[in-house]
Amino acid sequence: MLVSNSNPKRRDPLTLAISRNGLVYTQLFYLVGGRHVDYPHIIEHDGHLLIAFSGAKQTMEVLNVSLDDLDDLTMPSRQ
């Protein structure tokens, strides 16, 4: 798993990429968007992903994502 700002021109959105084999990332999930997101980090603990990031260097936030819920996450289509 890789948490990152997947847009090379902006720090928006924050996404989670998943690889089943450790080599090829086949799924990309939208986590947070519509604002500046910095310094993402991720750890797995007790069946959850704890995803920490800074909001425009002003706030520190943590998302708690159940590993069981990963199939429900989606990447919105481009507008």
mmCIF file of the N, C-alpha and C atoms, coordinates in Angstrom:
data_MODEL
# 
_entry.id   MODEL 
# 
loop_
_atom_site.group_PDB 
_atom_site.id 
_atom_site.type_symbol 
_atom_site.label_atom_id 
_atom_site.label_alt_id 
_atom_site.label_comp_id 
_atom_site.label_asym_id 
_atom_site.label_entity_id 
_atom_site.label_seq_id 
_atom_site.pdbx_PDB_ins_code 
_atom_site.Cartn_x 
_atom_site.Cartn_y 
_atom_site.Cartn_z 
_atom_site.occupancy 
_atom_site.B_iso_or_equiv 
_atom_site.pdbx_formal_charge 
_atom_site.auth_seq_id 
_atom_site.auth_comp_id 
_atom_site.auth_asym_id 
_atom_site.auth_atom_id 
_atom_site.pdbx_PDB_model_num 
ATOM 1   N N  . MET A 1 1  ? 0.831   -1.174 0.000   1.00 0.00 ? 1  MET A N  1 
ATOM 2   C CA . MET A 1 1  ? 0.000   0.000  0.000   1.00 0.00 ? 1  MET A CA 1 
ATOM 3   C C  . MET A 1 1  ? 0.879   1.241  0.000   1.00 0.00 ? 1  MET A C  1 
ATOM 4   N N  . LEU A 1 2  ? 0.389   2.265  -0.676  1.00 0.00 ? 2  LEU A N  1 
ATOM 5   C CA . LEU A 1 2  ? 1.117   3.519  -0.793  1.00 0.00 ? 2  LEU A CA 1 
ATOM 6   C C  . LEU A 1 2  ? 0.120   4.655  -0.662  1.00 0.00 ? 2  LEU A C  1 
ATOM 7   N N  . VAL A 1 3  ? 0.351   5.536  0.288   1.00 0.00 ? 3  VAL A N  1 
ATOM 8   C CA . VAL A 1 3  ? -0.481  6.730  0.422   1.00 0.00 ? 3  VAL A CA 1 
ATOM 9   C C  . VAL A 1 3  ? 0.333   7.898  -0.128  1.00 0.00 ? 3  VAL A C  1 
ATOM 10  N N  . SER A 1 4  ? -0.307  8.709  -0.995  1.00 0.00 ? 4  SER A N  1 
ATOM 11  C CA . SER A 1 4  ? 0.440   9.785  -1.638  1.00 0.00 ? 4  SER A CA 1 
ATOM 12  C C  . SER A 1 4  ? -0.492  10.836 -2.216  1.00 0.00 ? 4  SER A C  1 
ATOM 13  N N  . ASN A 1 5  ? 0.122   11.939 -2.625  1.00 0.00 ? 5  ASN A N  1 
ATOM 14  C CA . ASN A 1 5  ? -0.561  12.943 -3.436  1.00 0.00 ? 5  ASN A CA 1 
ATOM 15  C C  . ASN A 1 5  ? -0.307  12.513 -4.875  1.00 0.00 ? 5  ASN A C  1 
ATOM 16  N N  . SER A 1 6  ? -1.261  11.873 -5.484  1.00 0.00 ? 6  SER A N  1 
ATOM 17  C CA . SER A 1 6  ? -1.017  11.239 -6.777  1.00 0.00 ? 6  SER A CA 1 
ATOM 18  C C  . SER A 1 6  ? -1.052  12.196 -7.970  1.00 0.00 ? 6  SER A C  1 
ATOM 19  N N  . ASN A 1 7  ? -1.467  13.433 -7.755  1.00 0.00 ? 7  ASN A N  1 
ATOM 20  C CA . ASN A 1 7  ? -1.446  14.437 -8.807  1.00 0.00 ? 7  ASN A CA 1 
ATOM 21  C C  . ASN A 1 7  ? -0.072  15.098 -8.799  1.00 0.00 ? 7  ASN A C  1 
ATOM 22  N N  . PRO A 1 8  ? 0.716   14.975 -9.872  1.00 0.00 ? 8  PRO A N  1 
ATOM 23  C CA . PRO A 1 8  ? 2.077   15.532 -9.852  1.00 0.00 ? 8  PRO A CA 1 
ATOM 24  C C  . PRO A 1 8  ? 2.133   17.063 -9.848  1.00 0.00 ? 8  PRO A C  1 
ATOM 25  N N  . LYS A 1 9  ? 1.019   17.735 -10.095 1.00 0.00 ? 9  LYS A N  1 
ATOM 26  C CA . LYS A 1 9  ? 1.022   19.194 -10.157 1.00 0.00 ? 9  LYS A CA 1 
ATOM 27  C C  . LYS A 1 9  ? 0.458   19.872 -8.909  1.00 0.00 ? 9  LYS A C  1 
ATOM 28  N N  . ARG A 1 10 ? -0.192  19.094 -8.035  1.00 0.00 ? 10 ARG A N  1 
ATOM 29  C CA . ARG A 1 10 ? -0.809  19.665 -6.834  1.00 0.00 ? 10 ARG A CA 1 
ATOM 30  C C  . ARG A 1 10 ? -0.729  18.672 -5.680  1.00 0.00 ? 10 ARG A C  1 
ATOM 31  N N  . ARG A 1 11 ? -0.890  19.155 -4.495  1.00 0.00 ? 11 ARG A N  1 
ATOM 32  C CA . ARG A 1 11 ? -0.955  18.266 -3.331  1.00 0.00 ? 11 ARG A CA 1 
ATOM 33  C C  . ARG A 1 11 ? -2.416  17.982 -3.002  1.00 0.00 ? 11 ARG A C  1 
ATOM 34  N N  . ASP A 1 12 ? -3.144  17.568 -4.000  1.00 0.00 ? 12 ASP A N  1 
ATOM 35  C CA . ASP A 1 12 ? -4.568  17.281 -3.909  1.00 0.00 ? 12 ASP A CA 1 
ATOM 36  C C  . ASP A 1 12 ? -4.920  16.398 -5.093  1.00 0.00 ? 12 ASP A C  1 
ATOM 37  N N  . PRO A 1 13 ? -5.541  15.266 -4.933  1.00 0.00 ? 13 PRO A N  1 
ATOM 38  C CA . PRO A 1 13 ? -6.068  14.671 -3.711  1.00 0.00 ? 13 PRO A CA 1 
ATOM 39  C C  . PRO A 1 13 ? -5.044  13.758 -3.033  1.00 0.00 ? 13 PRO A C  1 
ATOM 40  N N  . LEU A 1 14 ? -5.397  13.304 -1.850  1.00 0.00 ? 14 LEU A N  1 
ATOM 41  C CA . LEU A 1 14 ? -4.642  12.267 -1.153  1.00 0.00 ? 14 LEU A CA 1 
ATOM 42  C C  . LEU A 1 14 ? -5.262  10.938 -1.561  1.00 0.00 ? 14 LEU A C  1 
ATOM 43  N N  . THR A 1 15 ? -4.432  10.006 -2.019  1.00 0.00 ? 15 THR A N  1 
ATOM 44  C CA . THR A 1 15 ? -4.940  8.719  -2.497  1.00 0.00 ? 15 THR A CA 1 
ATOM 45  C C  . THR A 1 15 ? -4.197  7.562  -1.845  1.00 0.00 ? 15 THR A C  1 
ATOM 46  N N  . LEU A 1 16 ? -4.825  6.406  -1.922  1.00 0.00 ? 16 LEU A N  1 
ATOM 47  C CA . LEU A 1 16 ? -4.248  5.164  -1.421  1.00 0.00 ? 16 LEU A CA 1 
ATOM 48  C C  . LEU A 1 16 ? -4.151  4.199  -2.594  1.00 0.00 ? 16 LEU A C  1 
ATOM 49  N N  . ALA A 1 17 ? -2.944  3.752  -2.916  1.00 0.00 ? 17 ALA A N  1 
ATOM 50  C CA . ALA A 1 17 ? -2.729  2.784  -3.991  1.00 0.00 ? 17 ALA A CA 1 
ATOM 51  C C  . ALA A 1 17 ? -2.461  1.417  -3.375  1.00 0.00 ? 17 ALA A C  1 
ATOM 52  N N  . ILE A 1 18 ? -3.028  0.381  -3.997  1.00 0.00 ? 18 ILE A N  1 
ATOM 53  C CA . ILE A 1 18 ? -2.893  -0.973 -3.460  1.00 0.00 ? 18 ILE A CA 1 
ATOM 54  C C  . ILE A 1 18 ? -2.275  -1.891 -4.502  1.00 0.00 ? 18 ILE A C  1 
ATOM 55  N N  . SER A 1 19 ? -1.314  -2.676 -4.048  1.00 0.00 ? 19 SER A N  1 
ATOM 56  C CA . SER A 1 19 ? -0.670  -3.686 -4.875  1.00 0.00 ? 19 SER A CA 1 
ATOM 57  C C  . SER A 1 19 ? -0.882  -5.035 -4.213  1.00 0.00 ? 19 SER A C  1 
ATOM 58  N N  . ARG A 1 20 ? -1.368  -5.996 -4.957  1.00 0.00 ? 20 ARG A N  1 
ATOM 59  C CA . ARG A 1 20 ? -1.575  -7.347 -4.414  1.00 0.00 ? 20 ARG A CA 1 
ATOM 60  C C  . ARG A 1 20 ? -0.273  -8.153 -4.421  1.00 0.00 ? 20 ARG A C  1 
ATOM 61  N N  . ASN A 1 21 ? 0.658   -7.802 -5.331  1.00 0.00 ? 21 ASN A N  1 
ATOM 62  C CA . ASN A 1 21 ? 1.896   -8.584 -5.446  1.00 0.00 ? 21 ASN A CA 1 
ATOM 63  C C  . ASN A 1 21 ? 3.140   -7.814 -4.986  1.00 0.00 ? 21 ASN A C  1 
ATOM 64  N N  . GLY A 1 22 ? 2.986   -6.573 -4.568  1.00 0.00 ? 22 GLY A N  1 
ATOM 65  C CA . GLY A 1 22 ? 4.117   -5.776 -4.120  1.00 0.00 ? 22 GLY A CA 1 
ATOM 66  C C  . GLY A 1 22 ? 4.903   -5.109 -5.236  1.00 0.00 ? 22 GLY A C  1 
ATOM 67  N N  . LEU A 1 23 ? 4.493   -5.331 -6.484  1.00 0.00 ? 23 LEU A N  1 
ATOM 68  C CA . LEU A 1 23 ? 5.200   -4.760 -7.628  1.00 0.00 ? 23 LEU A CA 1 
ATOM 69  C C  . LEU A 1 23 ? 4.335   -3.833 -8.474  1.00 0.00 ? 23 LEU A C  1 
ATOM 70  N N  . VAL A 1 24 ? 3.096   -4.239 -8.717  1.00 0.00 ? 24 VAL A N  1 
ATOM 71  C CA . VAL A 1 24 ? 2.197   -3.485 -9.585  1.00 0.00 ? 24 VAL A CA 1 
ATOM 72  C C  . VAL A 1 24 ? 1.006   -3.000 -8.769  1.00 0.00 ? 24 VAL A C  1 
ATOM 73  N N  . TYR A 1 25 ? 0.764   -1.690 -8.807  1.00 0.00 ? 25 TYR A N  1 
ATOM 74  C CA . TYR A 1 25 ? -0.387  -1.112 -8.109  1.00 0.00 ? 25 TYR A CA 1 
ATOM 75  C C  . TYR A 1 25 ? -1.581  -1.138 -9.052  1.00 0.00 ? 25 TYR A C  1 
ATOM 76  N N  . THR A 1 26 ? -2.639  -1.825 -8.640  1.00 0.00 ? 26 THR A N  1 
ATOM 77  C CA . THR A 1 26 ? -3.791  -2.030 -9.514  1.00 0.00 ? 26 THR A CA 1 
ATOM 78  C C  . THR A 1 26 ? -5.039  -1.289 -9.074  1.00 0.00 ? 26 THR A C  1 
ATOM 79  N N  . GLN A 1 27 ? -5.040  -0.733 -7.885  1.00 0.00 ? 27 GLN A N  1 
ATOM 80  C CA . GLN A 1 27 ? -6.207  0.002  -7.393  1.00 0.00 ? 27 GLN A CA 1 
ATOM 81  C C  . GLN A 1 27 ? -5.754  1.331  -6.809  1.00 0.00 ? 27 GLN A C  1 
ATOM 82  N N  . LEU A 1 28 ? -6.543  2.370  -7.062  1.00 0.00 ? 28 LEU A N  1 
ATOM 83  C CA . LEU A 1 28 ? -6.257  3.700  -6.538  1.00 0.00 ? 28 LEU A CA 1 
ATOM 84  C C  . LEU A 1 28 ? -7.532  4.233  -5.905  1.00 0.00 ? 28 LEU A C  1 
ATOM 85  N N  . PHE A 1 29 ? -7.462  4.570  -4.620  1.00 0.00 ? 29 PHE A N  1 
ATOM 86  C CA . PHE A 1 29 ? -8.628  5.021  -3.882  1.00 0.00 ? 29 PHE A CA 1 
ATOM 87  C C  . PHE A 1 29 ? -8.472  6.472  -3.441  1.00 0.00 ? 29 PHE A C  1 
ATOM 88  N N  . TYR A 1 30 ? -9.529  7.217  -3.553  1.00 0.00 ? 30 TYR A N  1 
ATOM 89  C CA . TYR A 1 30 ? -9.602  8.609  -3.113  1.00 0.00 ? 30 TYR A CA 1 
ATOM 90  C C  . TYR A 1 30 ? -9.805  8.642  -1.606  1.00 0.00 ? 30 TYR A C  1 
ATOM 91  N N  . LEU A 1 31 ? -8.992  9.417  -0.892  1.00 0.00 ? 31 LEU A N  1 
ATOM 92  C CA . LEU A 1 31 ? -9.137  9.550  0.559   1.00 0.00 ? 31 LEU A CA 1 
ATOM 93  C C  . LEU A 1 31 ? -9.623  10.938 0.958   1.00 0.00 ? 31 LEU A C  1 
ATOM 94  N N  . VAL A 1 32 ? -8.911  11.978 0.539   1.00 0.00 ? 32 VAL A N  1 
ATOM 95  C CA . VAL A 1 32 ? -9.229  13.363 0.899   1.00 0.00 ? 32 VAL A CA 1 
ATOM 96  C C  . VAL A 1 32 ? -8.913  14.243 -0.300  1.00 0.00 ? 32 VAL A C  1 
ATOM 97  N N  . GLY A 1 33 ? -9.742  15.245 -0.553  1.00 0.00 ? 33 GLY A N  1 
ATOM 98  C CA . GLY A 1 33 ? -9.471  16.131 -1.667  1.00 0.00 ? 33 GLY A CA 1 
ATOM 99  C C  . GLY A 1 33 ? -10.139 17.483 -1.501  1.00 0.00 ? 33 GLY A C  1 
ATOM 100 N N  . GLY A 1 34 ? -9.900  18.311 -2.490  1.00 0.00 ? 34 GLY A N  1 
ATOM 101 C CA . GLY A 1 34 ? -10.480 19.645 -2.472  1.00 0.00 ? 34 GLY A CA 1 
ATOM 102 C C  . GLY A 1 34 ? -9.715  20.628 -1.612  1.00 0.00 ? 34 GLY A C  1 
ATOM 103 N N  . ARG A 1 35 ? -8.517  20.231 -1.200  1.00 0.00 ? 35 ARG A N  1 
ATOM 104 C CA . ARG A 1 35 ? -7.678  21.104 -0.358  1.00 0.00 ? 35 ARG A CA 1 
ATOM 105 C C  . ARG A 1 35 ? -6.236  20.627 -0.405  1.00 0.00 ? 35 ARG A C  1 
ATOM 106 N N  . HIS A 1 36 ? -5.359  21.442 0.098   1.00 0.00 ? 36 HIS A N  1 
ATOM 107 C CA . HIS A 1 36 ? -3.922  21.147 0.123   1.00 0.00 ? 36 HIS A CA 1 
ATOM 108 C C  . HIS A 1 36 ? -3.641  20.115 1.216   1.00 0.00 ? 36 HIS A C  1 
ATOM 109 N N  . VAL A 1 37 ? -2.989  19.002 0.851   1.00 0.00 ? 37 VAL A N  1 
ATOM 110 C CA . VAL A 1 37 ? -2.677  17.921 1.791   1.00 0.00 ? 37 VAL A CA 1 
ATOM 111 C C  . VAL A 1 37 ? -1.174  17.653 1.732   1.00 0.00 ? 37 VAL A C  1 
ATOM 112 N N  . ASP A 1 38 ? -0.516  17.636 2.899   1.00 0.00 ? 38 ASP A N  1 
ATOM 113 C CA . ASP A 1 38 ? 0.936   17.451 2.989   1.00 0.00 ? 38 ASP A CA 1 
ATOM 114 C C  . ASP A 1 38 ? 1.306   16.231 3.822   1.00 0.00 ? 38 ASP A C  1 
ATOM 115 N N  . TYR A 1 39 ? 2.515   15.734 3.595   1.00 0.00 ? 39 TYR A N  1 
ATOM 116 C CA . TYR A 1 39 ? 3.234   14.795 4.461   1.00 0.00 ? 39 TYR A CA 1 
ATOM 117 C C  . TYR A 1 39 ? 2.431   13.564 4.884   1.00 0.00 ? 39 TYR A C  1 
ATOM 118 N N  . PRO A 1 40 ? 1.895   12.814 3.937   1.00 0.00 ? 40 PRO A N  1 
ATOM 119 C CA . PRO A 1 40 ? 1.113   11.628 4.321   1.00 0.00 ? 40 PRO A CA 1 
ATOM 120 C C  . PRO A 1 40 ? 1.997   10.482 4.828   1.00 0.00 ? 40 PRO A C  1 
ATOM 121 N N  . HIS A 1 41 ? 1.470   9.767  5.811   1.00 0.00 ? 41 HIS A N  1 
ATOM 122 C CA . HIS A 1 41 ? 2.117   8.572  6.365   1.00 0.00 ? 41 HIS A CA 1 
ATOM 123 C C  . HIS A 1 41 ? 1.041   7.550  6.661   1.00 0.00 ? 41 HIS A C  1 
ATOM 124 N N  . ILE A 1 42 ? 1.429   6.267  6.666   1.00 0.00 ? 42 ILE A N  1 
ATOM 125 C CA . ILE A 1 42 ? 0.450   5.208  6.891   1.00 0.00 ? 42 ILE A CA 1 
ATOM 126 C C  . ILE A 1 42 ? 1.065   4.105  7.750   1.00 0.00 ? 42 ILE A C  1 
ATOM 127 N N  . ILE A 1 43 ? 0.244   3.561  8.661   1.00 0.00 ? 43 ILE A N  1 
ATOM 128 C CA . ILE A 1 43 ? 0.616   2.356  9.402   1.00 0.00 ? 43 ILE A CA 1 
ATOM 129 C C  . ILE A 1 43 ? -0.615  1.461  9.469   1.00 0.00 ? 43 ILE A C  1 
ATOM 130 N N  . GLU A 1 44 ? -0.393  0.166  9.628   1.00 0.00 ? 44 GLU A N  1 
ATOM 131 C CA . GLU A 1 44 ? -1.479  -0.790 9.810   1.00 0.00 ? 44 GLU A CA 1 
ATOM 132 C C  . GLU A 1 44 ? -1.452  -1.249 11.261  1.00 0.00 ? 44 GLU A C  1 
ATOM 133 N N  . HIS A 1 45 ? -2.622  -1.244 11.912  1.00 0.00 ? 45 HIS A N  1 
ATOM 134 C CA . HIS A 1 45 ? -2.708  -1.649 13.318  1.00 0.00 ? 45 HIS A CA 1 
ATOM 135 C C  . HIS A 1 45 ? -4.088  -2.238 13.590  1.00 0.00 ? 45 HIS A C  1 
ATOM 136 N N  . ASP A 1 46 ? -4.127  -3.447 14.118  1.00 0.00 ? 46 ASP A N  1 
ATOM 137 C CA . ASP A 1 46 ? -5.380  -4.111 14.507  1.00 0.00 ? 46 ASP A CA 1 
ATOM 138 C C  . ASP A 1 46 ? -6.429  -4.112 13.402  1.00 0.00 ? 46 ASP A C  1 
ATOM 139 N N  . GLY A 1 47 ? -6.034  -4.435 12.185  1.00 0.00 ? 47 GLY A N  1 
ATOM 140 C CA . GLY A 1 47 ? -6.994  -4.533 11.089  1.00 0.00 ? 47 GLY A CA 1 
ATOM 141 C C  . GLY A 1 47 ? -7.435  -3.206 10.507  1.00 0.00 ? 47 GLY A C  1 
ATOM 142 N N  . HIS A 1 48 ? -6.726  -2.143 10.847  1.00 0.00 ? 48 HIS A N  1 
ATOM 143 C CA . HIS A 1 48 ? -7.052  -0.811 10.328  1.00 0.00 ? 48 HIS A CA 1 
ATOM 144 C C  . HIS A 1 48 ? -5.802  -0.147 9.761   1.00 0.00 ? 48 HIS A C  1 
ATOM 145 N N  . LEU A 1 49 ? -6.019  0.746  8.807   1.00 0.00 ? 49 LEU A N  1 
ATOM 146 C CA . LEU A 1 49 ? -4.960  1.628  8.331   1.00 0.00 ? 49 LEU A CA 1 
ATOM 147 C C  . LEU A 1 49 ? -5.141  2.959  9.038   1.00 0.00 ? 49 LEU A C  1 
ATOM 148 N N  . LEU A 1 50 ? -4.086  3.451  9.639   1.00 0.00 ? 50 LEU A N  1 
ATOM 149 C CA . LEU A 1 50 ? -4.090  4.783  10.234  1.00 0.00 ? 50 LEU A CA 1 
ATOM 150 C C  . LEU A 1 50 ? -3.285  5.668  9.297   1.00 0.00 ? 50 LEU A C  1 
ATOM 151 N N  . ILE A 1 51 ? -3.965  6.614  8.656   1.00 0.00 ? 51 ILE A N  1 
ATOM 152 C CA . ILE A 1 51 ? -3.358  7.461  7.637   1.00 0.00 ? 51 ILE A CA 1 
ATOM 153 C C  . ILE A 1 51 ? -3.286  8.880  8.185   1.00 0.00 ? 51 ILE A C  1 
ATOM 154 N N  . ALA A 1 52 ? -2.082  9.342  8.470   1.00 0.00 ? 52 ALA A N  1 
ATOM 155 C CA . ALA A 1 52 ? -1.877  10.676 9.045   1.00 0.00 ? 52 ALA A CA 1 
ATOM 156 C C  . ALA A 1 52 ? -1.385  11.620 7.953   1.00 0.00 ? 52 ALA A C  1 
ATOM 157 N N  . PHE A 1 53 ? -1.812  12.876 8.046   1.00 0.00 ? 53 PHE A N  1 
ATOM 158 C CA . PHE A 1 53 ? -1.377  13.884 7.077   1.00 0.00 ? 53 PHE A CA 1 
ATOM 159 C C  . PHE A 1 53 ? -1.592  15.269 7.667   1.00 0.00 ? 53 PHE A C  1 
ATOM 160 N N  . SER A 1 54 ? -0.951  16.237 7.069   1.00 0.00 ? 54 SER A N  1 
ATOM 161 C CA . SER A 1 54 ? -1.103  17.630 7.459   1.00 0.00 ? 54 SER A CA 1 
ATOM 162 C C  . SER A 1 54 ? -2.036  18.316 6.466   1.00 0.00 ? 54 SER A C  1 
ATOM 163 N N  . GLY A 1 55 ? -2.896  19.165 6.969   1.00 0.00 ? 55 GLY A N  1 
ATOM 164 C CA . GLY A 1 55 ? -3.765  19.972 6.119   1.00 0.00 ? 55 GLY A CA 1 
ATOM 165 C C  . GLY A 1 55 ? -3.146  21.342 5.943   1.00 0.00 ? 55 GLY A C  1 
ATOM 166 N N  . ALA A 1 56 ? -2.473  21.556 4.814   1.00 0.00 ? 56 ALA A N  1 
ATOM 167 C CA . ALA A 1 56 ? -1.836  22.839 4.484   1.00 0.00 ? 56 ALA A CA 1 
ATOM 168 C C  . ALA A 1 56 ? -0.882  23.318 5.579   1.00 0.00 ? 56 ALA A C  1 
ATOM 169 N N  . LYS A 1 57 ? -0.216  22.384 6.225   1.00 0.00 ? 57 LYS A N  1 
ATOM 170 C CA . LYS A 1 57 ? 0.741   22.689 7.302   1.00 0.00 ? 57 LYS A CA 1 
ATOM 171 C C  . LYS A 1 57 ? 0.088   23.443 8.473   1.00 0.00 ? 57 LYS A C  1 
ATOM 172 N N  . GLN A 1 58 ? -1.237  23.346 8.588   1.00 0.00 ? 58 GLN A N  1 
ATOM 173 C CA . GLN A 1 58 ? -1.962  24.029 9.662   1.00 0.00 ? 58 GLN A CA 1 
ATOM 174 C C  . GLN A 1 58 ? -2.579  23.052 10.656  1.00 0.00 ? 58 GLN A C  1 
ATOM 175 N N  . THR A 1 59 ? -2.955  21.873 10.189  1.00 0.00 ? 59 THR A N  1 
ATOM 176 C CA . THR A 1 59 ? -3.606  20.884 11.043  1.00 0.00 ? 59 THR A CA 1 
ATOM 177 C C  . THR A 1 59 ? -2.930  19.535 10.867  1.00 0.00 ? 59 THR A C  1 
ATOM 178 N N  . MET A 1 60 ? -3.126  18.664 11.821  1.00 0.00 ? 60 MET A N  1 
ATOM 179 C CA . MET A 1 60 ? -2.676  17.278 11.728  1.00 0.00 ? 60 MET A CA 1 
ATOM 180 C C  . MET A 1 60 ? -3.930  16.428 11.823  1.00 0.00 ? 60 MET A C  1 
ATOM 181 N N  . GLU A 1 61 ? -4.114  15.531 10.846  1.00 0.00 ? 61 GLU A N  1 
ATOM 182 C CA . GLU A 1 61 ? -5.328  14.734 10.796  1.00 0.00 ? 61 GLU A CA 1 
ATOM 183 C C  . GLU A 1 61 ? -4.977  13.269 10.633  1.00 0.00 ? 61 GLU A C  1 
ATOM 184 N N  . VAL A 1 62 ? -5.875  12.392 11.093  1.00 0.00 ? 62 VAL A N  1 
ATOM 185 C CA . VAL A 1 62 ? -5.683  10.953 10.964  1.00 0.00 ? 62 VAL A CA 1 
ATOM 186 C C  . VAL A 1 62 ? -6.988  10.330 10.468  1.00 0.00 ? 62 VAL A C  1 
ATOM 187 N N  . LEU A 1 63 ? -6.877  9.543  9.400   1.00 0.00 ? 63 LEU A N  1 
ATOM 188 C CA . LEU A 1 63 ? -8.001  8.755  8.908   1.00 0.00 ? 63 LEU A CA 1 
ATOM 189 C C  . LEU A 1 63 ? -7.846  7.340  9.429   1.00 0.00 ? 63 LEU A C  1 
ATOM 190 N N  . ASN A 1 64 ? -8.942  6.727  9.830   1.00 0.00 ? 64 ASN A N  1 
ATOM 191 C CA . ASN A 1 64 ? -8.941  5.352  10.309  1.00 0.00 ? 64 ASN A CA 1 
ATOM 192 C C  . ASN A 1 64 ? -9.766  4.542  9.310   1.00 0.00 ? 64 ASN A C  1 
ATOM 193 N N  . VAL A 1 65 ? -9.103  3.683  8.530   1.00 0.00 ? 65 VAL A N  1 
ATOM 194 C CA . VAL A 1 65 ? -9.769  2.912  7.483   1.00 0.00 ? 65 VAL A CA 1 
ATOM 195 C C  . VAL A 1 65 ? -9.667  1.434  7.825   1.00 0.00 ? 65 VAL A C  1 
ATOM 196 N N  . SER A 1 66 ? -10.805 0.774  7.948   1.00 0.00 ? 66 SER A N  1 
ATOM 197 C CA . SER A 1 66 ? -10.808 -0.659 8.195   1.00 0.00 ? 66 SER A CA 1 
ATOM 198 C C  . SER A 1 66 ? -10.326 -1.388 6.955   1.00 0.00 ? 66 SER A C  1 
ATOM 199 N N  . LEU A 1 67 ? -9.461  -2.386 7.138   1.00 0.00 ? 67 LEU A N  1 
ATOM 200 C CA . LEU A 1 67 ? -9.005  -3.179 6.000   1.00 0.00 ? 67 LEU A CA 1 
ATOM 201 C C  . LEU A 1 67 ? -10.184 -3.877 5.325   1.00 0.00 ? 67 LEU A C  1 
ATOM 202 N N  . ASP A 1 68 ? -11.227 -4.197 6.084   1.00 0.00 ? 68 ASP A N  1 
ATOM 203 C CA . ASP A 1 68 ? -12.418 -4.829 5.520   1.00 0.00 ? 68 ASP A CA 1 
ATOM 204 C C  . ASP A 1 68 ? -13.198 -3.882 4.615   1.00 0.00 ? 68 ASP A C  1 
ATOM 205 N N  . ASP A 1 69 ? -13.015 -2.564 4.775   1.00 0.00 ? 69 ASP A N  1 
ATOM 206 C CA . ASP A 1 69 ? -13.765 -1.577 3.991   1.00 0.00 ? 69 ASP A CA 1 
ATOM 207 C C  . ASP A 1 69 ? -13.043 -1.127 2.721   1.00 0.00 ? 69 ASP A C  1 
ATOM 208 N N  . LEU A 1 70 ? -11.856 -1.641 2.454   1.00 0.00 ? 70 LEU A N  1 
ATOM 209 C CA . LEU A 1 70 ? -11.093 -1.176 1.289   1.00 0.00 ? 70 LEU A CA 1 
ATOM 210 C C  . LEU A 1 70 ? -11.838 -1.382 -0.023  1.00 0.00 ? 70 LEU A C  1 
ATOM 211 N N  . ASP A 1 71 ? -12.632 -2.433 -0.121  1.00 0.00 ? 71 ASP A N  1 
ATOM 212 C CA . ASP A 1 71 ? -13.367 -2.679 -1.363  1.00 0.00 ? 71 ASP A CA 1 
ATOM 213 C C  . ASP A 1 71 ? -14.453 -1.634 -1.607  1.00 0.00 ? 71 ASP A C  1 
ATOM 214 N N  . ASP A 1 72 ? -14.861 -0.903 -0.577  1.00 0.00 ? 72 ASP A N  1 
ATOM 215 C CA . ASP A 1 72 ? -15.905 0.112  -0.725  1.00 0.00 ? 72 ASP A CA 1 
ATOM 216 C C  . ASP A 1 72 ? -15.367 1.480  -1.116  1.00 0.00 ? 72 ASP A C  1 
ATOM 217 N N  . LEU A 1 73 ? -14.055 1.704  -1.027  1.00 0.00 ? 73 LEU A N  1 
ATOM 218 C CA . LEU A 1 73 ? -13.474 2.994  -1.386  1.00 0.00 ? 73 LEU A CA 1 
ATOM 219 C C  . LEU A 1 73 ? -13.453 3.142  -2.900  1.00 0.00 ? 73 LEU A C  1 
ATOM 220 N N  . THR A 1 74 ? -13.622 4.372  -3.387  1.00 0.00 ? 74 THR A N  1 
ATOM 221 C CA . THR A 1 74 ? -13.628 4.601  -4.836  1.00 0.00 ? 74 THR A CA 1 
ATOM 222 C C  . THR A 1 74 ? -12.825 5.847  -5.191  1.00 0.00 ? 74 THR A C  1 
ATOM 223 N N  . MET A 1 75 ? -12.391 5.893  -6.429  1.00 0.00 ? 75 MET A N  1 
ATOM 224 C CA . MET A 1 75 ? -11.743 7.075  -6.993  1.00 0.00 ? 75 MET A CA 1 
ATOM 225 C C  . MET A 1 75 ? -12.774 7.736  -7.881  1.00 0.00 ? 75 MET A C  1 
ATOM 226 N N  . PRO A 1 76 ? -13.150 8.994  -7.571  1.00 0.00 ? 76 PRO A N  1 
ATOM 227 C CA . PRO A 1 76 ? -14.180 9.640  -8.389  1.00 0.00 ? 76 PRO A CA 1 
ATOM 228 C C  . PRO A 1 76 ? -13.689 9.852  -9.817  1.00 0.00 ? 76 PRO A C  1 
ATOM 229 N N  . SER A 1 77 ? -14.629 9.835  -10.742 1.00 0.00 ? 77 SER A N  1 
ATOM 230 C CA . SER A 1 77 ? -14.271 10.075 -12.144 1.00 0.00 ? 77 SER A CA 1 
ATOM 231 C C  . SER A 1 77 ? -13.916 11.533 -12.347 1.00 0.00 ? 77 SER A C  1 
ATOM 232 N N  . ARG A 1 78 ? -13.104 11.793 -13.376 1.00 0.00 ? 78 ARG A N  1 
ATOM 233 C CA . ARG A 1 78 ? -12.709 13.165 -13.689 1.00 0.00 ? 78 ARG A CA 1 
ATOM 234 C C  . ARG A 1 78 ? -13.900 13.938 -14.202 1.00 0.00 ? 78 ARG A C  1 
ATOM 235 N N  . GLN A 1 79 ? -13.923 15.198 -13.890 1.00 0.00 ? 79 GLN A N  1 
ATOM 236 C CA . GLN A 1 79 ? -15.007 16.079 -14.341 1.00 0.00 ? 79 GLN A CA 1 
ATOM 237 C C  . GLN A 1 79 ? -14.607 16.803 -15.581 1.00 0.00 ? 79 GLN A C  1 
# 
